Amino acid sequence: MHSVTTKKAALAALLVLAALLSIFAVGKRASDPAYHQASIDALAEKQETVLELTAASTAASAAITLLPGDTATPIAEKLADLSGYFLIVLCAIFLEKYLLTITSYVSFTILIPAACALGIAALFSKKLRAALGKLAWHVLLFALAIAFAIPAGVKVSSMIEDTYRASIEETIANAEQTTEDIQSATSGEADESEKSGLSGLFSKVTEGITGAATAAVGQLKTVLNRFIEALAVMLVTSCLIPILVLLFFAWLVKLMLGIDLPPLRAKLGVGKVHSTSGAPRI
């Protein structure tokens, strides 16, 4: 009996030590923004890209309204509507940035110590040992899942964004050039002999040439399509990927909980010791 109590006390002491280390060592470090600097830098870069896309689409929409007639008005309205979707992406980025430190703090300073406390309670409670032990494993795995889900989502998103980075930068550059051409053509700042490409095209539009206006709309549609493609990439990397990563971790936790995990107790047998004569005794 004394041996049983000693083993339980030793295991309880280990759980107390694990809880203290989780709170004062791991938790303090994991909740420090400097620990997540790489992920924060990636999110800051994504945030800057979204702001540039928003500014470029808004400027292009405003510039298109300077053209005479209503030929390009639907395109201007679509570009203006994109700003609302870019705002959703921006909110998702800010949410990820805050959750990086919040989830780490909650996991290592609250949930993991709570799992250790449940484990200690399971050691000294015969009636609730199985239930408390199972709950302790649930809380522990849940804490680890939410602690690593956000950094993993940011990493996966960065890998996808690297593939489309050149395309997004080209979209911003084309939109800015288109805006400058429209403003130059409508304000009359460029000389007619020096105008070429879109600038000359929009100059003809201002003179009321219907054929030129149609060609201008065709090129503006290309700009709009590029913005829609960039928005799709931002929505996937900022909204869809984090959700999929969370679902993956949830599935992984469920899979692990389906496995027979070892009970949180010392290996002491079933509580009965048999004498050599075969008569059981406590």
N, C-alpha and C positions, 0 to 999 in steps of 0.2 A: 504493500500500500504506500509505504514511504517512497519507494522507487517510482511509482506512478505519479505521485505528487511532484517529485523532483523533475521528472521529464516534462510534465505539464508546465511547471514554473519556468523551466529553461526555454521551452518553445514560446511561452508567453513573453518572456524577456526579449527573445529574438524579434517577435512581432512588434513589441514596443520600440525596439531599436530601429526596425525598418520604418515605422511610422515617423519617428523623429528625424531620421535621415531624409525621408521623403519631404517633410515639411521644411526643415532648416537647411538642407543641402541641395537636393535635387529640385525641390519646388522653388526655392529662391533663385537658382540659376535659370531654370526653365522659364520662369515668368519675367526674366530680365529681357527687355527688347534687344539688347546687344547679342543675346544668344540666338535670336532669330533674325540677325541683321541681313543675311543672304536672302531670306524670304521677303523681308520688308523692302529691300532694295528692288527685288523683282516686282513686287506689287507697286512700288513707287514708279518704276519705269512703265508698267502697264497703265497706271493712272495718268501719267504724262501723255502717253499715246492716245488714250481715250479723250483727254482734254483737247489735244491737237485735232483729233477727228471731229469733235463737236464744234470747235471753232471754225474749222475748214468748211464743214457742211453748212453751218449757219451763215458764214460769209458768202459762200457760193449761192445760197438761197436768196440772200439779200441782193446780191449782184444781178442775178437773173431777173429779178423784178424790175430792174432798170431798163430792160429791153422793151421796145414798143410792141404793143399787141399782147394777146393772151396765149400765144403759141407755146411758150415755155413755162407758163404759170403752173401747170400740174407738176412739172419737175421741181420747181421751186418749193411747192407745198410738200412734196415727198421728202425733199432734203430737210425742210424745217421739221417734219415729223420725226426724222431720225434722231434729233436732239433728245427727245423724250426717252428713246431706247438707250442712247448712250448714257443718260442719267441713271438708268437702272443698272447698267454695267458699273458705273462709278460707285453707286451705293454698295454693290456686291464686293467691289475691291476694298472699300473702307471697312465693310463688315469682316472680310477675311483678315485684314490687317489688325483689327481689334481682337478678333477671336484667337489669333496666334498666341498672345500672352494670357488672355482670359482663360482659355481652355487648359493651358498648362498649369496656371495657378489653381484652378478648380480641381484638376486631376491629382496633382501632387501634394496639395496642402489640405484638401478636404476629402476627396473620394478614396484615395489610397490609404490614408490614416483610418478612414471609416471602415475600409475592408479589413485592416489589421485589427481594429476594435471588435469587429464581428467575429474574426478568427479567434481572438482571445475569449470572447463570450462562448464560442462553440466548444472550446477546450474544457470549460468548467460547467457546462450545461448538458447533462445527459439526455434530457428529454428533447431539447431543441438543437442538439449537436448537428444533426444532418441538415436541418433547414438553415441554420445560421452559417454552417460551412458552405453550403451551396450559394447562399446569398453573398457571402464574402467573395467567392470566386466571380460571381456576376459583377459585383461592384468593381473589383480589381480589373477585370477585362474591359469593362465599359470605360473606366478611367484611362487605361492605356489607349483604347481606340480613339477617344476624343482628343487625347493629347497629341497623337501622331497623324490624325486625319487631315487637319488643315495644312501642316507643312508638306505632307505628301501630295495634297491637291495642288498646292502652289508649284511644286516641282514638276508635276505632270503638265500643268498649264503652261509653264515656261518652255517646256520641250516642244509643245505644239506651236506656241507663239514664235519661237525661233524659226520654224518652217515658213511662216507667213509674214515675218517681219519685213522683208524686202518689198512684198506686195503692198503691205499697209503703208509703208513709207512712200511708195510710188503713188498710191491713192492720194495721200495728203499733198504731195508735190503737184500732181495733176490738178487737184482742186484749187490749190493756191494759184497756179498758173492760169487756170480758166477764169478765176475771179479777177485777176489782174488784167487779163485780156478784155473781159467785159467792161470793167471800169474804164480802161483806157479807150475802148471803142466808143462808149457812150459819152464820155467826157470830152472827146475830141482832142486829147492831149497828144496823140501820135499823128504824125503826118501821113497822109494817104499813101504816099509813095513808099513809105517805110513799113507799112502794115502788112503782115503776112500771117498765115495760119488762122487761128481762131480770132485774132485781133482784127484781121482784115475781113473775116467772115462776119463778125458782129458789126463791123462798120457798115457792111452792106445791109445788114438787118435794120440798122438805124435809118437807112435810106428807104426802107419799105420794100425791099426785094423779097418776095415770098419764097422763091427757091432757096435763097441763102438762109432764110429763117428755118426752113425745113432741115437743111444740112446742119445748122447750129443745134437744133433739137436732137438730131442724131448723135452728135458728139456729147451733148449734155447728158443724154441717156447713158452713155458709156461711163461718165463720171458718177452718175447715180448708181449704176450697177456695181462699180468698184466700192462705193460707200456701203452698199448693202452686203457685199462680200466681207468687207472689214468688220461690219457690225456682227455678222454671223460668227466670225472667228472670235470676237470679243465676248459674245454671249456664250459660246461653247466653253471657252477657257475660263471665264469668270463666274458663270452661273451653273452650267451643266456639269463640267468636270468636277468641281467641288462636291456637288450633290452625288455624282456617281462614286466618288471616292468614299464619301460617308456611307453610302449604301454597301460598298464593298467591305468596309470595316465592320458594318453591322452584320453582314452575312458571315464574315470571318469569325466574329464573336459568337454568333449563333452556332456556327459549326463547331467551335471549340467547346461551347457549353453542352453540345450534344455528346461530347466524349466523356467517359467516366473519369472525372478528375479525382485526384487523391484527396481523402478527407483531411480537414485541418485538425489533426490530432496526432498524438504520439502513437507509435505502433505498439500497443499494449495488449493485444489480443481482444477477446470479447468480454473481459471482465471477470471470468471464472478460471480458477486454477484447479486442476484435478490431481488428487493424491495418487500414490502408487497403488492403492487398493481399489481405485476406480470410483471412490465416493467423491462427488464434487464438493468443493468448499470455496467460500468467497475469499 
